[in-house]
Amino acid sequence: MRRAIRHSTIALCTVALMSACARGDKTADSARTVDSAQAGGRAASPTSTAGSSEAGWTDPNIMAFLDDANMADSAAGSVAASKGTSADVKTFGKEMVRDHHAMRAEGQDVAKKLHVTPAPRPGDTMTAESAAFQDTLSSMPAGRMWDKAYVDHEVAAHEQVLTTAQTASGATQNADIKGLIAKAAPKVQEHLDKAKKIQSKLGGAK
């Protein structure tokens, strides 16, 4: 379900909302390094879409977006699992790693089956946005504000991924890709619902 500001929650959320759940390897986060190696080094922000109209979405574009979304959420989740303060954030981060790693593997299987090489849309900014977000996660001190910033980002990211994935599904004629998106959507919605509950506990997005 493809993609610098530091030290403040507002700055982190701005990065999240500028994104449209990863294709460079700019941080030292261990899980991201593992995921990047498995994907040939790609990394990106989950919410950058480089435009949302159905026109111009090719199957390679769609597969790149889905792959990047999964990689970015898995990478950020790994940081949350270790750096998060609240038990809810730590648990959520672990779920992001587990679920998005599995979803990413399914996407790669579909791409291999279809002989589709993922390629971002022209003008895509996912790489830069993901790198900025990962840098901010790494540089912010751990604590409640970190937890809140991470969760606010996850809410915004999953909302946009759902919207973009729906657009992408409408743009492709391939049944396998449509099926991949249809299978992933409920899980992404589940993540969004959980993130919103945690966000509510932490005081909501500000």
Secondary structure, 3 states (H helix, E strand, C coil): CCCCCCCCHHHHHHHHHHCCCCCCCCCCCHHHHHHHHHCCCCCCCCCCCCCCCCCCCCHHHHHHHHHHHHHHHHHHHHHHHHHCCCHHHHHHHHHHHHHHHHHHHHHHHHHHHHCCCCCCCCCCCHHHHHHHHHHHHHHCCCCHHHHHHHHHHHHHHHHHHHHHHHHHHHHCCCHHHHHHHHHHHHHHHHHHHHHHHHHHHHCCCC
